[in-house]
Amino acid sequence: MPQDSTTNGRPSIESLRGGATRAIISADLDQKTELAQETARRWFSRTLSLRSPLDPPLPDRPGRPDRPELVPPKNMEKRSLHTLKGRIALLHALAHIELNAVDLALDIVARFTTQGVPHSFFDGWMQVAFEEAKHFRMIRDRLRALGADYGDLPAHDGLWQAAHSTRNDLTARLAVVPLILEARGLDVTPVLQAKMRETGDNESADILDVIYNDEKGHVAVGAKWFRFLCARDRKDPAATFRELVRVNFRGPLKAPFNDVARAEAGLTPSFYRSLVSVSQS
């Protein structure tokens, strides 16, 4: 990999693809989130080209600090939210999800800049990247306020593995990441918010409220462009979604679903209801 070009000690941003890639590569999480947001700002101000010959190659894996230790999902310990350790464990898991979401949004931009999609496609995903970086920082700040930090507990690698399996197919990536993984957040976050408030942890619940409202928009971006690609290829979106999930997603689709929030984001039950028994068989 070529050496990073830098400006004042920070990686320079030559293009949209270059800025997104440099953010993915960065193992410094403050730098990663800063690069993600700065690339988004410069793209929105239309001061960046889409690509540059100076762009670094995309890595197979995003940059990460030495911690947390990555373990199989089945080895993740479950704790009660009615204890401080339990709330820290939940927030740590959410921080890990949001960190992966930053890299996933950046990857869909950097990886697919050669696809024949409008520039507004990249507008949507850089907005997602900007907000996921905000979410990670908010949760990390809350962890620190509770006497912990990101990296203190183990985490699992399932989110990035799901993205890696769809690296060569934009339609499949949209099906798996925003329309399964992010949509799952719409299902579980209201319950977690309520439990946090029950314990008196209103600060954490308020953060989850911000994330929940932003995530509706993220699922909507995914649904919009999934439908766009299906229409361009003259394919039925719900049927195509089901086909892609069966091929590219290994885990089960778990009820209950937040049908109202999903529908508001453009993801109607015709997409996912019939997959519950299939994916669990």
Residue frames relative to the residue before (quaternion, step in Angstrom):
aa qw qx qy qz dx dy dz
M 1.0000 0.0000 0.0000 0.0000 0.00 0.00 0.00
P 0.4616 -0.6845 0.4735 0.3068 3.63 -0.83 0.85
Q 0.5939 -0.5596 0.4397 0.3753 3.53 -1.24 0.51
D 0.5186 -0.6315 0.4798 0.3195 3.55 -1.08 0.78
S 0.3243 -0.6637 0.6248 0.2529 3.55 -1.10 0.69
T 0.1550 -0.8228 0.5454 0.0380 3.55 -0.97 0.86
T 0.1632 -0.7312 0.6520 0.1167 3.49 -1.37 0.45
N 0.8258 -0.0866 0.0017 0.5573 3.57 -0.54 1.22
G 0.7381 -0.4288 0.2268 0.4689 3.57 0.96 0.89
R 0.6715 0.4494 -0.3029 0.5053 3.60 1.24 -0.09
P 0.5822 -0.5702 0.4283 0.3904 3.60 -1.08 0.58
S 0.4041 -0.7113 0.5176 0.2505 3.57 -0.93 0.86
I 0.3341 -0.7215 0.5740 0.1958 3.54 -1.25 0.49
E 0.1619 -0.8305 0.5288 0.0666 3.59 -0.24 1.28
S 0.7908 -0.0119 0.0797 0.6068 3.56 1.11 -0.72
L 0.6845 -0.4309 0.3545 0.4692 3.57 -1.27 -0.02
R 0.6774 0.4788 -0.2991 0.4717 3.57 0.81 -0.95
G 0.6616 0.5187 -0.3086 0.4450 3.58 0.96 -0.85
G 0.6683 0.4942 -0.3045 0.4651 3.58 0.91 -0.88
A 0.6547 0.5058 -0.3119 0.4672 3.56 0.96 -0.87
T 0.6680 0.5019 -0.3039 0.4577 3.59 0.93 -0.87
R 0.6603 0.5031 -0.3180 0.4580 3.60 0.91 -0.86
A 0.6233 0.5166 -0.3424 0.4769 3.59 1.08 -0.64
I 0.6335 0.5226 -0.3311 0.4648 3.60 0.97 -0.81
I 0.6786 0.5177 -0.2895 0.4332 3.58 0.89 -0.96
S 0.6214 0.6051 -0.3517 0.3521 3.57 0.96 -0.86
A 0.2653 -0.7568 0.5805 0.1410 3.56 -0.94 0.98
D 0.5704 0.5360 -0.3793 0.4935 3.59 1.32 -0.14
L 0.3355 -0.8062 0.4464 0.1955 3.59 -0.28 1.23
D 0.5820 0.5355 -0.3793 0.4802 3.61 1.16 -0.43
Q 0.6671 0.4875 -0.2916 0.4820 3.55 0.98 -0.88
K 0.6218 0.5537 -0.3438 0.4343 3.60 0.97 -0.83
T 0.7185 0.4403 -0.2647 0.4688 3.58 0.76 -1.03
E 0.6224 0.5331 -0.3417 0.4601 3.59 1.09 -0.69
L 0.6594 0.5030 -0.3038 0.4689 3.59 0.95 -0.90
A 0.6259 0.5381 -0.3381 0.4521 3.58 0.98 -0.81
Q 0.7195 0.4446 -0.2599 0.4659 3.57 0.82 -0.97
E 0.6520 0.5036 -0.3271 0.4628 3.60 0.99 -0.73
T 0.6229 0.5186 -0.3408 0.4764 3.60 1.03 -0.73
A 0.6352 0.5229 -0.3268 0.4651 3.59 1.00 -0.79
R 0.6574 0.5107 -0.3205 0.4520 3.60 0.86 -0.92
R 0.6979 0.4686 -0.2827 0.4620 3.58 0.86 -0.94
W 0.6212 0.5177 -0.3469 0.4751 3.59 1.07 -0.62
F 0.6639 0.4997 -0.3117 0.4609 3.60 0.91 -0.88
S 0.6877 0.4566 -0.2831 0.4883 3.61 1.08 -0.65
R 0.3976 -0.7537 0.4364 0.2889 3.56 1.38 0.05
T 0.4462 0.6643 -0.4785 0.3614 3.58 0.95 0.94
L 0.6597 0.4481 -0.3146 0.5148 3.58 1.27 0.28
S 0.3948 -0.6498 0.5855 0.2812 3.54 -1.20 0.60
L 0.6339 -0.5343 0.3894 0.4012 3.56 -1.26 0.25
R 0.8054 0.0196 0.0437 0.5908 3.58 0.92 -0.96
S 0.1012 -0.7681 0.6279 0.0744 3.55 -1.33 0.33
P 0.5533 -0.5981 0.4509 0.3646 3.62 -1.10 0.54
L 0.6481 0.5352 -0.3125 0.4426 3.61 1.21 -0.41
D 0.4383 0.7128 -0.4590 0.2986 3.60 1.24 -0.11
P 0.4197 -0.6849 0.5226 0.2856 3.60 -0.95 0.78
P 0.5661 -0.5834 0.4398 0.3818 3.60 -1.18 0.40
L 0.5414 -0.6102 0.4696 0.3378 3.54 -1.19 0.61
P 0.3792 -0.7184 0.5265 0.2508 3.61 -0.92 0.80
D 0.5738 -0.5653 0.4561 0.3784 3.57 -1.27 0.30
R 0.7845 0.1350 -0.0625 0.6020 3.55 1.17 -0.65
P 0.5117 -0.6399 0.4625 0.3388 3.60 -1.08 0.57
G 0.5810 -0.5640 0.4527 0.3735 3.54 -1.25 0.43
R 0.0022 -0.7956 0.6038 -0.0482 3.54 -1.02 0.90
P 0.4933 -0.6077 0.5132 0.3520 3.59 -1.16 0.45
D 0.7062 -0.4657 0.3170 0.4287 3.58 -1.29 0.18
R 0.7674 0.2162 -0.1207 0.5914 3.57 1.13 -0.65
P 0.5168 -0.0782 -0.8489 -0.0783 1.61 -2.27 1.07
E 0.5753 -0.5226 0.4968 0.3861 3.50 -1.39 0.25
L 0.2826 -0.7557 0.5689 0.1595 3.57 -0.94 0.92
V 0.0241 -0.8000 0.5973 -0.0516 3.56 -0.78 1.11
P 0.6255 -0.5142 0.3969 0.4323 3.64 -1.19 0.28
P 0.6256 -0.5721 0.3712 0.3790 3.62 -1.04 0.72
K 0.6456 0.5443 -0.3323 0.4202 3.61 1.00 -0.77
N 0.6674 0.5040 -0.2995 0.4592 3.60 1.23 -0.40
M 0.4834 0.6645 -0.4387 0.3638 3.58 1.27 0.01
E 0.3620 -0.7528 0.5142 0.1946 3.57 -0.77 1.07
K 0.2864 -0.7450 0.5792 0.1659 3.58 -1.01 0.85
R 0.0568 -0.7992 0.5984 -0.0059 3.55 -0.96 0.96
S 0.5527 -0.6101 0.4594 0.3336 3.54 -1.23 0.54
L 0.4521 -0.6848 0.5034 0.2706 3.57 -1.01 0.83
H 0.5871 0.5887 -0.3727 0.4121 3.59 1.23 -0.15
T 0.6564 0.4058 -0.3276 0.5451 3.57 1.30 0.25
L 0.6073 -0.5497 0.4194 0.3913 3.57 -1.20 0.49
K 0.6387 0.5248 -0.3310 0.4551 3.60 0.96 -0.84
G 0.6507 0.5241 -0.3141 0.4508 3.56 1.03 -0.77
R 0.6643 0.4861 -0.3063 0.4781 3.58 0.97 -0.82
I 0.6236 0.5211 -0.3374 0.4752 3.59 1.04 -0.73
A 0.6440 0.5235 -0.3238 0.4543 3.60 0.98 -0.84
L 0.6493 0.5031 -0.3195 0.4724 3.59 0.98 -0.81
L 0.6741 0.4883 -0.3007 0.4656 3.58 0.85 -0.95
H 0.6221 0.5304 -0.3440 0.4618 3.59 1.04 -0.70
A 0.6518 0.5042 -0.3137 0.4717 3.59 0.96 -0.86
L 0.6565 0.5019 -0.3082 0.4713 3.58 1.01 -0.81
A 0.6154 0.5346 -0.3483 0.4627 3.59 1.02 -0.74
H 0.6509 0.5132 -0.3140 0.4629 3.57 0.98 -0.84
I 0.6321 0.5223 -0.3231 0.4724 3.58 1.02 -0.80
E 0.6879 0.4811 -0.2887 0.4604 3.59 0.87 -0.94
L 0.6177 0.5313 -0.3507 0.4617 3.60 1.03 -0.70
N 0.6545 0.4867 -0.3105 0.4882 3.58 0.94 -0.82
A 0.6325 0.5426 -0.3330 0.4411 3.58 1.04 -0.75
V 0.5777 0.5564 -0.3733 0.4662 3.59 1.11 -0.63
D 0.7208 0.4507 -0.2561 0.4601 3.57 0.74 -1.07
L 0.6313 0.5339 -0.3386 0.4492 3.59 1.05 -0.69
A 0.6565 0.4905 -0.3164 0.4778 3.60 0.96 -0.80
L 0.6559 0.4967 -0.3108 0.4760 3.59 0.98 -0.81
D 0.6519 0.5310 -0.3189 0.4375 3.58 1.00 -0.82
I 0.6537 0.5048 -0.3358 0.4529 3.61 0.95 -0.76
V 0.6186 0.5105 -0.3348 0.4946 3.58 1.21 -0.50
A 0.7402 0.4411 -0.2529 0.4399 3.57 0.60 -1.15
R 0.6925 0.5093 -0.2827 0.4257 3.58 0.95 -0.88
F 0.8091 0.3082 -0.1275 0.4838 3.57 0.99 -0.80
T 0.2880 0.7757 -0.5164 0.2205 3.61 1.08 0.61
T 0.6606 0.4835 -0.3233 0.4747 3.61 1.19 -0.26
Q 0.4871 0.6481 -0.4440 0.3816 3.59 1.26 0.07
G 0.4859 -0.6690 0.4805 0.2924 3.56 -1.14 0.61
V 0.3401 0.7184 -0.5321 0.2918 3.57 0.39 1.25
P 0.5850 -0.5876 0.4146 0.3751 3.63 -1.10 0.54
H 0.6349 -0.5266 0.4001 0.3994 3.57 -1.25 0.40
S 0.5847 0.5888 -0.3798 0.4089 3.59 1.11 -0.51
F 0.5131 0.6096 -0.4196 0.4348 3.60 1.23 -0.31
F 0.7112 0.4424 -0.2517 0.4849 3.56 0.90 -0.97
D 0.5410 0.5859 -0.3986 0.4529 3.59 1.18 -0.47
G 0.6889 0.5010 -0.2828 0.4409 3.54 0.82 -1.03
W 0.7306 0.4370 -0.2610 0.4551 3.58 0.80 -0.92
M 0.6269 0.4953 -0.3616 0.4805 3.61 1.10 -0.45
Q 0.5815 0.5344 -0.3795 0.4819 3.60 1.14 -0.45
V 0.6275 0.5209 -0.3266 0.4777 3.56 1.03 -0.80
A 0.6610 0.5099 -0.3119 0.4536 3.61 0.85 -0.94
F 0.6301 0.5402 -0.3236 0.4544 3.58 0.98 -0.89
E 0.7178 0.4528 -0.2555 0.4630 3.58 0.84 -0.99
E 0.6242 0.5201 -0.3542 0.4631 3.62 1.03 -0.66
A 0.6163 0.5284 -0.3421 0.4732 3.60 1.07 -0.70
K 0.6233 0.5273 -0.3237 0.4781 3.57 1.05 -0.80
H 0.6547 0.5206 -0.3149 0.4485 3.58 0.90 -0.91
F 0.6538 0.5160 -0.3242 0.4485 3.58 0.88 -0.93
R 0.6678 0.5007 -0.3062 0.4577 3.57 0.90 -0.89
M 0.6418 0.5294 -0.3306 0.4456 3.58 0.95 -0.83
I 0.6902 0.4643 -0.2892 0.4737 3.58 0.86 -0.93
R 0.6438 0.5157 -0.3391 0.4523 3.60 0.96 -0.78
D 0.6310 0.5206 -0.3322 0.4695 3.58 1.00 -0.75
R 0.6506 0.5045 -0.3160 0.4715 3.58 1.01 -0.77
L 0.6132 0.5363 -0.3451 0.4661 3.60 1.00 -0.75
R 0.6689 0.4990 -0.3000 0.4622 3.57 0.91 -0.90
A 0.6321 0.5286 -0.3324 0.4588 3.57 1.05 -0.73
L 0.6993 0.4347 -0.2564 0.5062 3.59 1.19 -0.55
G 0.6083 -0.6035 0.3357 0.3913 3.59 1.26 0.24
A 0.6448 0.4738 -0.3211 0.5067 3.58 1.22 0.41
D 0.1577 -0.7663 0.6050 0.1480 3.57 -1.30 -0.22
Y 0.6078 -0.5236 0.4381 0.4057 3.52 -1.29 0.34
G 0.7061 0.3988 -0.3269 0.4852 3.56 -0.84 1.03
D 0.5551 0.6379 -0.3837 0.3712 3.57 1.23 -0.35
L 0.7745 0.2708 -0.1278 0.5573 3.60 1.14 -0.65
P 0.5901 -0.5552 0.4238 0.4049 3.62 -1.17 0.33
A 0.1126 -0.7566 0.6391 0.0807 3.55 -1.34 0.35
H 0.3763 -0.7232 0.5222 0.2502 3.57 -1.23 0.25
D 0.4697 -0.7215 0.4673 0.2013 3.55 -1.27 0.50
G 0.3336 0.8012 -0.4612 0.1846 3.59 1.22 0.20
L 0.6258 0.5651 -0.3516 0.4067 3.59 1.01 -0.76
W 0.7008 0.4503 -0.2905 0.4708 3.58 0.81 -0.90
Q 0.6050 0.5563 -0.3590 0.4423 3.59 1.05 -0.67
A 0.6365 0.5242 -0.3284 0.4608 3.60 1.04 -0.77
A 0.6572 0.4991 -0.3089 0.4729 3.57 1.02 -0.77
H 0.6475 0.5406 -0.3285 0.4249 3.56 0.92 -0.90
S 0.6536 0.5335 -0.3185 0.4321 3.59 1.02 -0.76
T 0.7368 0.3615 -0.2229 0.5262 3.63 1.21 -0.37
R 0.2999 0.8120 -0.4673 0.1799 3.59 1.20 0.39
N 0.7364 0.4145 -0.2352 0.4802 3.60 1.16 -0.44
D 0.7398 0.3510 -0.1884 0.5423 3.61 1.25 0.05
L 0.3306 -0.7812 0.4960 0.1858 3.58 -0.28 1.26
T 0.6520 0.5143 -0.3336 0.4462 3.60 0.91 -0.82
A 0.6517 0.4969 -0.3110 0.4813 3.59 1.00 -0.80
R 0.6198 0.5390 -0.3467 0.4530 3.59 0.99 -0.76
L 0.6655 0.4959 -0.3051 0.4669 3.58 0.92 -0.87
A 0.6321 0.5322 -0.3359 0.4520 3.59 1.02 -0.74
V 0.7492 0.4354 -0.2307 0.4426 3.57 0.80 -1.03
V 0.7593 0.4159 -0.2463 0.4356 3.61 0.70 -1.02
P 0.7912 0.2792 -0.2212 0.4972 3.67 0.39 -0.98
L 0.7577 0.4395 -0.2325 0.4227 3.59 0.86 -0.91
I 0.7102 0.3174 -0.2711 0.5670 3.61 1.26 -0.04
L 0.7651 0.3994 -0.2355 0.4468 3.58 0.48 -1.20
E 0.7108 0.4239 -0.2728 0.4905 3.61 0.82 -0.92
A 0.6266 0.5388 -0.3479 0.4429 3.58 0.99 -0.73
R 0.5796 0.5766 -0.3780 0.4343 3.58 1.12 -0.56
G 0.6020 0.5661 -0.3523 0.4394 3.57 1.10 -0.65
L 0.6240 0.5312 -0.3406 0.4609 3.58 1.08 -0.66
D 0.6469 0.5299 -0.3176 0.4471 3.58 1.12 -0.65
V 0.8060 0.3581 -0.1544 0.4453 3.58 0.79 -1.04
T 0.5908 0.6326 -0.3807 0.3253 3.61 1.03 -0.65
P 0.6428 0.5196 -0.3677 0.4262 3.69 0.82 -0.74
V 0.6352 0.5181 -0.3292 0.4688 3.60 1.05 -0.73
L 0.6607 0.4995 -0.3098 0.4669 3.59 0.94 -0.85
Q 0.6053 0.5523 -0.3488 0.4549 3.58 1.04 -0.77
A 0.6780 0.5003 -0.2939 0.4512 3.55 0.84 -1.02
K 0.6589 0.5037 -0.3147 0.4617 3.60 0.96 -0.82
M 0.6245 0.5308 -0.3397 0.4613 3.58 1.03 -0.74
R 0.6700 0.4883 -0.3074 0.4670 3.57 0.93 -0.85
E 0.5948 0.5675 -0.3581 0.4427 3.60 1.09 -0.67
T 0.7053 0.4474 -0.2607 0.4842 3.58 1.04 -0.77
G 0.5434 -0.6299 0.3946 0.3902 3.59 1.28 -0.15
D 0.5417 0.6155 -0.4034 0.4063 3.59 1.29 0.09
N 0.0417 -0.8487 0.5271 -0.0130 3.54 0.48 1.26
E 0.5795 0.5865 -0.3845 0.4151 3.61 1.11 -0.56
S 0.6785 0.4648 -0.2897 0.4896 3.58 0.93 -0.87
A 0.6339 0.5353 -0.3306 0.4498 3.58 1.00 -0.80
D 0.6352 0.5299 -0.3295 0.4552 3.60 1.02 -0.76
I 0.6250 0.5211 -0.3355 0.4746 3.59 1.06 -0.72
L 0.6506 0.5111 -0.3140 0.4658 3.58 0.97 -0.84
D 0.6054 0.5551 -0.3528 0.4481 3.58 1.11 -0.62
V 0.6351 0.5138 -0.3184 0.4809 3.59 1.00 -0.84
I 0.6713 0.5041 -0.2970 0.4550 3.56 0.88 -0.99
Y 0.6486 0.5375 -0.3211 0.4328 3.59 0.89 -0.92
N 0.6918 0.4737 -0.2867 0.4634 3.58 0.84 -0.93
D 0.6476 0.4986 -0.3220 0.4778 3.60 1.02 -0.72
E 0.6573 0.5394 -0.3221 0.4161 3.58 0.94 -0.88
K 0.5506 0.5792 -0.4072 0.4422 3.60 1.10 -0.49
G 0.6658 0.4996 -0.2920 0.4710 3.54 0.99 -0.86
H 0.6433 0.5296 -0.3290 0.4443 3.58 1.02 -0.74
V 0.6432 0.4920 -0.3194 0.4920 3.57 0.99 -0.79
A 0.6313 0.5390 -0.3311 0.4487 3.58 1.03 -0.76
V 0.6173 0.5216 -0.3435 0.4783 3.60 1.04 -0.72
G 0.6640 0.5044 -0.3074 0.4585 3.57 0.92 -0.87
A 0.6729 0.4958 -0.2993 0.4602 3.57 0.91 -0.93
K 0.6238 0.5545 -0.3376 0.4353 3.59 0.98 -0.84
W 0.7610 0.3876 -0.2241 0.4696 3.57 0.74 -1.00
F 0.5584 0.5560 -0.3966 0.4710 3.57 1.18 -0.37
R 0.6714 0.4799 -0.2950 0.4817 3.57 0.92 -0.90
F 0.6035 0.5642 -0.3462 0.4444 3.60 1.05 -0.75
L 0.7013 0.4613 -0.2763 0.4680 3.58 0.81 -1.00
C 0.6359 0.5198 -0.3320 0.4640 3.59 1.02 -0.75
A 0.6491 0.5107 -0.3189 0.4649 3.59 0.97 -0.86
R 0.6452 0.5278 -0.3205 0.4498 3.57 0.98 -0.84
D 0.7401 0.3808 -0.2101 0.5129 3.56 1.06 -0.78
R 0.4130 -0.7345 0.4390 0.3118 3.59 1.36 0.14
K 0.4412 0.6657 -0.4701 0.3758 3.55 0.90 1.02
D 0.4975 -0.6244 0.5052 0.3278 3.55 -1.17 0.61
P 0.4381 -0.7426 0.4276 0.2715 3.65 -0.54 1.08
A 0.6724 0.4931 -0.3226 0.4479 3.62 0.85 -0.85
A 0.6714 0.4845 -0.2992 0.4742 3.59 0.92 -0.87
T 0.6421 0.5189 -0.3201 0.4648 3.59 1.01 -0.80
F 0.6166 0.5469 -0.3362 0.4557 3.57 1.01 -0.82
R 0.6797 0.4951 -0.2983 0.4515 3.56 0.82 -0.97
E 0.6424 0.5229 -0.3234 0.4574 3.59 0.98 -0.82
L 0.6909 0.4880 -0.2812 0.4534 3.57 0.89 -0.96
V 0.6296 0.5312 -0.3390 0.4545 3.58 1.03 -0.73
R 0.6493 0.5276 -0.3235 0.4421 3.58 0.91 -0.88
V 0.7121 0.4484 -0.2555 0.4760 3.59 1.03 -0.76
N 0.8301 0.3269 -0.1010 0.4402 3.57 0.85 -1.02
F 0.7350 0.3730 -0.2316 0.5168 3.60 1.19 -0.20
R 0.2793 -0.8143 0.4946 0.1194 3.56 -0.63 1.17
G 0.6785 0.5085 -0.3058 0.4330 3.59 1.04 -0.62
P 0.5825 -0.5832 0.4267 0.3722 3.58 -1.26 0.23
L 0.3713 -0.6438 0.6046 0.2864 3.54 -1.29 0.41
K 0.1724 -0.8467 0.5021 0.0349 3.53 -0.42 1.26
A 0.3052 -0.6915 0.6262 0.1913 3.53 -1.01 0.93
P 0.5650 -0.0932 -0.8089 -0.1334 1.59 -2.40 0.74
F 0.3507 -0.7197 0.5663 0.1958 3.53 -1.28 0.59
N 0.3896 -0.6635 0.5830 0.2611 3.54 -1.19 0.64
D 0.1747 -0.8505 0.4872 0.0940 3.55 0.41 1.28
V 0.6410 0.5392 -0.3390 0.4283 3.60 0.97 -0.79
A 0.6969 0.4577 -0.2785 0.4769 3.59 0.79 -1.02
R 0.6347 0.5251 -0.3342 0.4580 3.58 1.00 -0.76
A 0.6716 0.4935 -0.3027 0.4624 3.59 0.91 -0.89
E 0.6099 0.5470 -0.3493 0.4547 3.59 1.06 -0.72
A 0.7039 0.4420 -0.2486 0.4973 3.56 1.15 -0.66
G 0.6050 -0.5968 0.3448 0.3986 3.59 1.27 0.07
L 0.5976 0.5367 -0.3608 0.4739 3.57 1.29 0.26
T 0.0992 -0.8432 0.5283 0.0104 3.56 0.04 1.33
P 0.6809 -0.5198 0.3188 0.4056 3.63 -1.16 0.47
S 0.5546 0.6161 -0.4028 0.3881 3.62 1.11 -0.48
F 0.5966 0.5669 -0.3605 0.4390 3.60 1.21 -0.45
Y 0.8769 0.2139 -0.0257 0.4296 3.55 0.57 -1.19
R 0.5300 0.6747 -0.4222 0.2927 3.62 1.05 -0.53
S 0.7155 0.4626 -0.2747 0.4456 3.59 0.84 -0.91
L 0.6082 0.5873 -0.3483 0.4049 3.60 1.24 -0.22
V 0.5014 0.6828 -0.4306 0.3115 3.58 1.18 -0.39
S 0.7310 0.4053 -0.2470 0.4902 3.60 0.71 -1.04
V 0.6178 0.5523 -0.3521 0.4351 3.60 1.04 -0.72
S 0.7285 0.4417 -0.2518 0.4592 3.58 0.79 -1.02
Q 0.7057 0.4360 -0.2755 0.4858 3.59 1.18 -0.40
S 0.5180 0.6524 -0.4185 0.3618 3.57 1.25 -0.02
